[in-house]
Amino acid sequence: MPPEPSRHEAFFSACRSVLVRSALLFSTAGVALTLFLAPMMVREERGAIGNPGIDYTATGSIGSAGDYTIRRSVLSRDPSGVCVIRSDGRQVGDC
Protein backbone atom coordinates (compact mmCIF):
# COMPACT_ATOMS: atom_id res chain seq x y z
CA MET A 1 0.00 0.00 0.00
CA PRO A 2 1.26 3.52 -0.74
CA PRO A 3 1.96 5.74 2.25
CA GLU A 4 -0.68 8.25 3.29
CA PRO A 5 0.05 11.88 2.31
CA SER A 6 1.18 14.19 5.05
CA ARG A 7 -1.03 17.02 6.32
CA HIS A 8 0.98 19.58 4.34
CA GLU A 9 0.64 17.65 1.09
CA ALA A 10 -3.10 17.26 1.63
CA PHE A 11 -3.45 20.98 2.38
CA PHE A 12 -1.53 22.03 -0.75
CA SER A 13 -3.49 19.58 -2.86
CA ALA A 14 -6.76 21.07 -1.59
CA CYS A 15 -5.51 24.63 -2.24
CA ARG A 16 -4.48 23.69 -5.76
CA SER A 17 -7.93 22.24 -6.39
CA VAL A 18 -9.63 25.40 -5.11
CA LEU A 19 -7.41 27.59 -7.29
CA VAL A 20 -8.16 25.58 -10.42
CA ARG A 21 -11.90 25.62 -9.73
CA SER A 22 -11.95 29.38 -9.07
CA ALA A 23 -9.93 30.07 -12.24
CA LEU A 24 -12.41 28.02 -14.25
CA LEU A 25 -15.33 29.82 -12.61
CA PHE A 26 -14.00 33.31 -13.34
CA SER A 27 -12.95 32.48 -16.89
CA THR A 28 -16.40 31.03 -17.60
CA ALA A 29 -18.02 34.15 -16.14
CA GLY A 30 -15.77 36.35 -18.31
CA VAL A 31 -16.68 34.47 -21.47
CA ALA A 32 -20.39 34.62 -20.61
CA LEU A 33 -20.24 38.36 -19.97
CA THR A 34 -18.42 38.91 -23.24
CA LEU A 35 -21.01 36.91 -25.16
CA PHE A 36 -23.90 38.86 -23.64
CA LEU A 37 -22.42 42.37 -23.40
CA ALA A 38 -20.87 42.66 -26.88
CA PRO A 39 -24.20 42.51 -28.79
CA MET A 40 -25.78 44.90 -26.30
CA MET A 41 -23.01 47.46 -26.84
CA VAL A 42 -23.43 47.24 -30.62
CA ARG A 43 -27.18 47.83 -30.30
CA GLU A 44 -26.60 50.90 -28.12
CA GLU A 45 -24.06 52.29 -30.58
CA ARG A 46 -26.45 51.90 -33.51
CA GLY A 47 -29.24 53.65 -31.65
CA ALA A 48 -27.07 56.64 -30.76
CA ILE A 49 -25.91 57.25 -34.34
CA GLY A 50 -29.29 56.84 -35.97
CA ASN A 51 -28.39 54.99 -39.18
CA PRO A 52 -26.59 51.68 -38.64
CA GLY A 53 -23.72 50.86 -40.95
CA ILE A 54 -22.89 54.41 -42.08
CA ASP A 55 -19.70 56.03 -40.90
CA TYR A 56 -20.14 59.71 -41.73
CA THR A 57 -16.51 60.55 -41.06
CA ALA A 58 -15.24 58.21 -43.79
CA THR A 59 -17.80 58.58 -46.60
CA GLY A 60 -17.94 61.24 -49.27
CA SER A 61 -19.08 62.06 -52.77
CA ILE A 62 -16.97 62.64 -55.88
CA GLY A 63 -19.63 63.12 -58.53
CA SER A 64 -19.97 61.17 -61.77
CA ALA A 65 -16.64 61.72 -63.52
CA GLY A 66 -16.63 58.32 -65.21
CA ASP A 67 -14.50 55.27 -64.48
CA TYR A 68 -11.02 55.71 -63.11
CA THR A 69 -8.30 53.94 -61.12
CA ILE A 70 -6.38 55.46 -58.24
CA ARG A 71 -2.84 54.24 -57.66
CA ARG A 72 -0.25 55.06 -55.04
CA SER A 73 3.32 53.89 -55.12
CA VAL A 74 6.14 53.81 -52.61
CA LEU A 75 8.48 54.50 -55.53
CA SER A 76 6.95 57.89 -56.43
CA ARG A 77 8.77 61.14 -55.78
CA ASP A 78 6.12 62.37 -53.34
CA PRO A 79 5.15 59.75 -50.68
CA SER A 80 1.61 61.13 -50.52
CA GLY A 81 1.31 61.40 -54.32
CA VAL A 82 -1.69 59.85 -56.04
CA CYS A 83 -1.97 58.80 -59.69
CA VAL A 84 -5.46 58.85 -61.23
CA ILE A 85 -5.85 56.86 -64.45
CA ARG A 86 -9.05 57.62 -66.41
CA SER A 87 -10.91 55.04 -68.49
CA ASP A 88 -9.60 56.65 -71.71
CA GLY A 89 -5.97 56.22 -70.56
CA ARG A 90 -5.26 59.78 -69.42
CA GLN A 91 -3.11 59.97 -66.29
CA VAL A 92 -3.49 62.80 -63.80
CA GLY A 93 -1.42 63.45 -60.70
CA ASP A 94 1.86 61.91 -59.58
CA CYS A 95 2.20 59.09 -62.15
Secondary structure, DSSP 4 states (H G I P E B T S, - for coil): -PPPPPHHHHHHHHHHHHHHHHHHHHHHHHHHHHHHHHHHHHHHHHHHHSSTT--TTT---------EEEE--TTSSSTT--EEEETTS-EEE--
